[in-house]
Amino acid sequence: MTTDIELLENFPLAPAAPAPLYFNTVERAWILSTYDDVRAALRSPFLSQARPPRQGRLKERTSAQPAKHSGFDSGFELRAAAGWEIKTKYDARLLLKDLHDSREIDLVKEFIRPWCLRAALLLTGTGPEHGPYLASLVDDLCESDAQPFDPFLRTRAQEANLQLDAFFHAQATGLLKSLFLGVAQTVPAFLGSAWAALLQNPDQRTELQIHPERMTNAVEEFLRYAGPVHTLFRQANADLDLSGTNIACGDMLLLRVSSANRDPQRFDDANQLTVTRDVRGHLALSGGLHHCRGASIVRVMTAIATQSLLEQPWIPEICDGVGWSCGTMLMWPSSLRVLLRAAY
Ligand code: HEM
């Protein structure tokens, strides 16, 4: 059993304990962190998606737009995933085969990011020759996400976004850009975080090695325990009552998703990674009006990568701790240095 102190050492960015809804005068926003409050907010038609702050605090109140759907075609990812799963699995094994035991490596740099980039290229039908260019744009976006109030990095990220818009322009709808960034930027954030958690809990790794059939459930537990989205932003588009509190039209709300996913009122031993637990209802992919349209891709990729990792003739052991980055919405390991120790 991990103690709270070990937990904080392992996860320097562990979420704050859930607390009843309150108004934070510094953030100028309502803070929601219990499971019930965050879930209710995600499902409320009176709350619209809002942008994270740019200057360290949320904008003054403005009138909010009605809640609306992204228009992303959810069938698209399933159609795309059908032909791509086998190649992606093959790629994972190929990349991991090149890593040998007794070596110290950064799993993020040597496997997670290149593999996700390849998967994103495949899914968007982009030639591998564009990989290095697109990877450098993703790097610019990640750097700015990690330091959201740095004006230089923000300008570079804006430029990267324009270049990505131009690159995927031929497909007009912008869907390919969302798909590309979801797979090349958000999935690596999650995989790094999930694997950091798994490697810090060797009993859970062993459990999965012995029972690979538990992978589907384990992926859900990775999402609950180590999902990369720590906060979502909302603005009230009407006066509403949320858990007995009156929220005025135009008010901003911060939804602490990772705290909600560790709410002990909802999940027993919430601060423990337990790949066998009943994890239904976690909020890592929202589950509300704006439910993640890439959910099945996330699940398939995480299962493929983790299964491939566990099949290797070596066991990765974390050395040097984990190098965490944290933005306004996401947190992720920018590095995951491990020693590959022979398994047999
Ligand atoms: C582990 C990786 C991912 C996580 C944790 C994640 C999480 C989320 C969350 C929490 C939301 C809700 C946002 C909100 O309510 O404001 C969301 C929305 C969305 N996600 Fe993901 N996502 C991931 C990967 C992807 C991928 C790979 C794609 C593309 C295929 C994708 C496409 C989308 C889209 C289009 C939306 C907007 C839905 C809407 O506004 O109606 N995501 N995602």
Residues whose N, C-alpha, C, O or C-beta is under 5 A from the ligand:
A	BS01	HEM	Q49 H69 S70 F72 E77 S178 L179 G182 V183 T186 V187 F190 P228 V229 L232 L283 A284 L285 S286 L289 H290 H291 C292 R293 G294 I297 V298
